[in-house]
């Protein structure tokens, strides 16, 4: 069970308000009069519900045989049934539907005027109360196997049958009850029934347009839980990154070691001479020359010179750093510029000297090196 403040709504404006306060399985306080309604305990707000009890005389209570439908479809079907059984336009009525009874004999359906529902909520909210549920008073009484049970709820005498519930009217009750047995509930039995009915209402009128609006609030426990999870995820991601970095570092070190072994095996003296890769690079440079090597650089020079008529290659010197110095003779300056452009297009850096005219031709030097 749970703690609850139970308010019995008056059927008429001049009727007195009655209330009960429930703690666990017991009624611990009761009172009468709107001014006597207790203020909610601030320390108990989180676990004390406010449940309003709607008078039986202000509504019609039926049991509807409905198939297994989605909530929206079930409410639509209930409104259709209510419109067939009421002389009032359906637009002015609020129809609420409960859950199927345990024996599968139907679902309780309450019909009340929309204006009445709005009036009740306005009166409660004017007193600073927003009820968690509004329960029809007949549904607080235990459902009998046969006949009727009778109880006084909020100053109203209420009868409940197997598939009916209504306020007792001296003129109509004999016709509705007939010869059926009627059990009068004692005060103790009635309070036990109220406690059970409030804890698990068979039908809540706060549905559809009158459903209780949930207040948005920050759940700090959930926020802390999410922050811890986010921190764990970030830490796990960091650890994964560190493991990958270490793995790649170890793999690179192993590749370097294998490269050193392979380079040492190619050296004449084998291992033990220092950095085998650097020594192998020096040996390779000595064999082919620095930069692009003698063969590649010379091939580019020959190709450029042979492609241009009227230019002669007189001398060629290759340095250890990959620089090649050319001595050229040409008919005129454009041929020299063409050779320079061709060599640069091949990815070489070309620095020409000042060409001088000798016997009607020009001659000079040109330095070619890798970029």
N, C-alpha and C positions, 0 to 999 in steps of 0.2 A: 504494500500500500504506500501511499504518498501523502504529504501534507497538503491541505487544501482549505481555502476559504470558500464556503458554499453560500450563495446568495439566492434566496427565493424571490423571483420577480413578482411584483403584485399584478393581478389581472386588471385592476382598476386603479386610477391615479390616487384615490383616497384610501386604498388598502395599505396596510402596514407592510413594511419590509421585514423579512425575517432572515436570519443567517445562522450558520453553524461554522465552527472551526474544527477541522479534523487533523489529528496528528497520528500517523500510523494507522492503526485499526480502530481508534477511539475518537468519539466526539468529546472534545475537551472544553468547548465553550459554545454558548448559544445566546441569541438575543433577538430583540424586536425593535423596529424603528430605524429609519434611515440615518438618524444622527448617531445611532449606537453601533453602526457598522465599524468594526475595528480597522485601524490603519495597519497596513501590512508591515510586518517586522522586516527592517532593512536587512538583517542578517539571514532572514528566511526567504528573501525574494527568489533566490536561485532554485529553491526546492519546494516552494509553496505555490500551488496552482490556484487560480481563481476560476471557479465553476459557477455559472448562473443556471438556475432552474426555471424553465419557462412553464407558466401555468397551463394545465390541461385544457381549461376553458377557452384558451386563446388559439387553439389549433385543432386540426383534425389529424388523427393518428391511424394509419392503416398498415397492413402488411401486404407487400406486393410480391407476386411470383415473377421474377425476372431471370432470364438466362444469364450465363456467365458473359458479361459485357465489360468493355473498357469503362473506366470511371465516367468519362464525358458522355458516352453512349447510354450508360445506365441512368445518369441524371436526366438526359433528354427523354428517355422512356418513362421515367417517373413523372416528369412534367406533363407528358401526354396523358398518363393515367389520372393525374390530378385535375387536368382540364376537363376530363370526361365526368368526374365526380363532383365538380364544383360549379355553382351558378355564377361565381365571380370570374372575371376575365383572368386568364393565366398570367397576363403581364403584371397584375397587382399581387400575385402570390409568390411566396418563396417556398420552394420544395427542397427538402433535405432527405437524403437516403442513407440508411445505415447498412451494416454488414449483414450477410445472410445468417440466420439463426443456426445454432449448432446442430439442430436436427434437420436443417435444410428445408424448413417449412415456409420460407419467405424472408423478405428484408423489410424492416420497419421503415415507414415513409411518413414524414410529418409535413403538413401543409399549414403555413401561417402567412398572414398578410405581410407584404414587404414593408409597409409603413410601420407595422407593429415591431418588426425586427429592428428597423432603423431607430425607432423611439427607445427601445430597450438599450441598445448600444449607446445612444446619445446620453441617456440617464446614467449609465454605468461610467462612461468616460467623463461625464461632468463631475463624478465623485473620484476621479483619478484611477479608475479600474478598467482594464481592458481584458475581459474574460478569456481564458484559454479555451473554454468550451461553453456552449449553451445547450443544456440537455432537457428534453421534454420530461415533465415530472412523472407521467405514468411509467416511463422506462426505468425509474429508480426502484420501482416495486419488483419483487421477484416474479418471474413468469410462472404461473401455475400450470400444473398438468391438466387440470380441469377446473371449471368454475371460475371464480374471481377472487382476488385479494383486494382488501381495502386498507387505505392508510391516509393519515392526515399529513399533507406536505405543504408547508408554508401557509397554513390556514385554509387550505383547500382539500376537501375530501376527494380522493382519487380512487378509481377502480381500474384494475387491470385484469384482462382475461388472457386466454391463450393467444389470440390474435386481435386484441383490441385494447384500448386504453382511453379513458375519458374522465371528466369531472362528474361527480355524482350530482344529478339533478333530481329533486324529489318527484317531479312529474314524469321524467323520461326514464330514470334508472330502473323502475320495476319492469318496464317494457323491454329494456335492454338486457337485464339480468334474468328475468323470468324465474324459473324454479331452480336455477343453478346455485350450487353451494357457494357461499361467500365467506372467506376467512378474514377476520379482523386482526391486523397485525398489532402486536404489542409494541410498546415504545422501544424496547430493546431490539426486537426483530426489525422494526422500521429503521432504527439507526444503523444496524448492520447492513441492511439493504441499501441505505443511502451511501454508506462508506464504499460498498462494492460497486454501486452504480456510478459513483463519481470517479473511482479509480479507473474503471474501464467502461466508458460510456458506450451504450449500444447504438447511439445516434447523436451526432453533434450538429446543431443547427448552423454552426459557423462554416458554411460551405458556399461555393460559388462567389457571388458578389459580396457576401458577408464573411468570407474566410479571413482569418486573422493574419494580418500582415506581419511577416517576420522582420524583426529589427536587426539591421546589420551591425555586428560587433566584431571587434578583433579578438580572435582566440589566441592569446599570448602563448598558451601552452603549445598550440599548433605551430605558431610562428617559431618558437624556440626549437621545436622538433624539426621543422623544415630547415632552420638555420644549421642545426647539427648535421642533418643529412647532407645539406649543401657543402658544409665544411669537410665532411667525410669524402664526398665525391671529388672535391677539389684536391684534397690530400692524396686520394687514390690516383687521380690524374697526374699529380706531380710525381708521385712515386713511379708510375708507369713511364713517364717521360725520363726520369733519372735512370731507371733500369735500361731503357732503350739507348740513352746516351752512353751509358757504361758499356752496353753490349756492342754498340757501333765502335766505341773507342777501342775495346779489346780486339774487335775484328780488324780494325785499321792497323793496330799494333802488330797483329799476327801477319797481315798482308805485308807490312813493312819488313818484318823479320824474314818472311819467305822471299821477298825481293832481294834482301841483302844476301841470303844464301845463294840465290840464283846468280846474282852479280859476282859474288866471290868465286863461284865455280867457273866463271868465264875469264877470270884474271889469270895471268901466267903463274903468279905465286900463290894462288888460292886465297883462303881466308887469313885473317890476322894482319892485314896491311892497312887497316883503317876503314873508312867509309867506302865499302865496295862499290856502291852505286855512283858516288862522286868520282871514284877512280876510274870506273868503267866509262862514265861520261867524258872524262878527260882523254881516255884512250881513244874513244870514238871520235872526239873532236880532232885529235891528232891524226887520225886516219882519213877522215873526210874533210877536215877543216872546220872552223867555227861557223857560226851563223847557219845558213842553209847548206853549207858544204861547198867544196870546190866544184863538184860535178853539176849540181843544181844551178849554182850561180853562173858558171861558164856556159852551160846550156842555154840559159836565158839570154846571155850576152850574144852568143853566136846567132841565135834565132833573130834577135833584134837587128844585128848588123847585116845579116844576109838578106833580110827582107827589104833593105833600102839600097838601091843602086847608087854608086858614086861615093860611097863611104868605105874607108879601109881601117881595119884593126891592125895597128902596128905592133903593139906590145900589150901584155896582160900580166899583172902581178897579183897573187892571192896571199893575203895576210892570215895569220893564225886566228885572229878574231872574226874572220868571215868577210872582211872587207876586200874588195877587188878593185885594183886601179887599172884603168884602160888608157891607152894612148891611141887617139883616133886622128884620121885625116879625111876631110870631106871637101866636096866641091863648094859648098856654101853653108851658111848657118841653118837653114831650114832642115837639112838632113840631120844635123846634130840634134836639133830640137825633137825631130821625129824619133830618133833612137832613144833619147831621154824619156819621151812620152811612153814608148813601148815598154821600156824597162820598168817604169813606175806602174804601168798597168799590170805587170807581172808581180807586183808586191814588193818591189825593191826601192830603196831610197837612193836617189841619184844626185850627186853634187858635181857639176861641171866646173872646170877651171876656165880661165880666159883663153879663148882660141885666137891664134895669130895667123896672118896671111903669109904664106911662103910659096913663091913660084905660082901664083894664081890659085892656090888652094889654102884652106885653113886647117890648122892642126892644133891639138891641145889634149888635155887629160880629162878623164871623167872617173870619179870615185863612186863605186856601187857597193851598197851594204844592205843588210836586212833592216826592215823597219822595226 
